[in-house]
């Protein structure tokens, strides 16, 4: 927020247009409990109150290899994606080091890269942050239709000829 105050004070638009506001920020937060709780963007209820249809996906940490190995498998990652798009509206992570892991969602939201950005990013294995990719993979699987599957089967059959 200090960045916005400085920008508006020192570099105002000459015609009073286009001033920056805190509403334009993608601002994550974290509560340093055990496990940590980190969040960015909207919650499902916020999105619905703004007239946005939402798809919510949750992936538990007890299914992430590194979390299991470290004994830090308590928690989850949850993402809210605008229905019919790949736009991430919000994300919550409850885990050890959640504050470190929420940034990936912040960047995807800020850049407009959305779920496709995270889905297309290689994540080191095994890491706790792999939960980010795994929760997005749930979204990808939900949108892998039977029609897409049938088209791919036909394509691969044709390529083998």
Phi, psi and omega in degrees: 000328177298323179301319180292317179300317179294316180301314181292325182283317186266335184230057181291150175292135186300335181251012179076013180261155170070026177291148181281150177222158180296335180296336182277355183278144168260099190245107176282159174221162180214139172251122187272069174258189176235102004281164178289154176238121179233145182211152172215143176080209185269156166269166181305316180297320178300314181298314180296322177295335177267012177076020180258131174280138189231144169247129182244133179232140180230135176233125182278145180291339180288004174247010179254121187306313182296320179298320179295313180299321182279350184073019179249050187263019177269124176131191185195168168238137180228136180230143177247120183241136179295127184302136179083002180224184172248013183288122178278122179268331181187163179208147177228136174233129173241109185184165168299134179067024178301324179299327177284329187273340185290338184301327180299320177291322178301315180295316180299323179288315184296319183276347184081006180291334175057205183296328180296325179296312181291320180298327182269005181262132177281129179252135179298147180237137352269131174222159177294324183294350176300338178300329178298313179292322182294323179290325177289327177298328175299319177296315180299316181296323180294335182255009175270092188283164176298323178298316178298317179299315180297319178297319178294321177299316178296317180299313181294324177296318179295320181292332181283343182291000000 
